[in-house]
Amino acid sequence: MPTNILKQTERPTQSLTDLIYFHLERINNNILYAIAQDNNHGTSEAAGLFIGGIFLSKFNFKKYPKTGKYAKNGRYWLEKRVSKLIEADGSFSQHSVTYHRVMLDTLCFCRILEIKIKR
């Protein structure tokens, strides 16, 4: 994993894993609100589910039984958002360079994480 500020990618603390899991539960319970916005909120929330779910699944914590489900749900919604919000020419539904960059950064981060976790 890339160097990170918290230095907890190999052995995260209980407080960090609890925080991530609580966020996953909140996001999962409210994902339809973000999806209904038809903008970067849906991609960001889906990415949160995907990233958090993959991160916690990596450690097989029995305390967090739904992490695989959250990762799968996040990927599902991320793929749905991409197919709905990004045109064939690559343009984004929000006509803003900033929001386009946020979407690209989000997708790139998810893909890089997915590749690194599979190794």
N, C-alpha and C positions, 0 to 999 in steps of 0.2 A: 504494500500500500504506500501511497505517497506520504511524505513527511506531513505531519499535522500538528496543530497547536496543542491539542489535548494529549498527544502521545498515548492514545488508548485504543489503537487499532488492533493490537494483539491480545490485550487483556483489559477490556474496559471495566471501569468501576461499576459497582451495583447502582450507584446514583445515576450514572450516565445511561446505563441500560434501562433503568426504570423510566427516566425522562423520555428516552426515545420511544419506549413502549406506550407510555401515556399519550404521547403525541400521535402515534400510529392509531390508537383507539379513537382519539378525537377526530383525526382526519378521516378515518374509515367511516365513522358514524355520520359525518357531515359532507362526504365527497360529492353528493348530488348537488349541493348548493354551489360548490366550486364549478362543477361541470356545467350547470345551468347558465353560468356567466358567459360561456363561449369565448373565453379569453385565456390569458396566461395563468389565471388562478387555477383553472382545471389542470393545466400541465404541471404547475408547481406542486399542487396537492398530490397529484398522481405520482409525481417523482418522489415526493416525501415518503409515500407509502412504499414505493419500490425500493428506494435507497435504505430506509429504516428497516424494512422487512428483510432485505438481503443482509444487511449488517448484523442484525440480531440472529438471523438464521445461521449465519456463519459459525456461531458459537454454540448452537444447539441447546439453548437455555430451555430447560423444561418448564421454567417459571413463565415463559412467554409462548404458549402453545400456538398462537395464531400468526406468528411471524411469517411463515411460508405463505399463508393465505393473504396476508397484507402485501407481500412482495408481488404475488400473482395478480392481485386486484389492482395494485399500482401499475403494473405493466399493462394490464388490460385497458385501463383508463388512459394511460399515456398513449398507447397505440390508437385508441379511439379518437383522442384529441388531435393527434397528428393527422389522421385521415380526414378529420372534419375541418381543422383550422389552417392547414397548410395546403396551398394550391399546388398543382402539378409543376408550376414554374418555380416553386420554392418560396413564393411570397406568403406572408403570414396574415391572418385575418385582421390583426390590429396593425394599422398602417402607421407604425412608429418604428424607427430604427432601434430605439431603446428596447421596446417590447420584443422586436424580432431577435435582438441579441440575447435577451433573457431566455427566450424560447430555445435558441440555438445552444446557449451555455447549459441549460437544463438538460437537453437531450444528449449533448456531448458528455456531460458528467455521468449521466445514467449509463451510457454505453461504455465509457471507460471503466466505471465501477463493475459493470457486468463482465467485461473481459477479464479484469483483474481477479474477481472472485472465482471465476471458472478455472483459473490456473491452479 
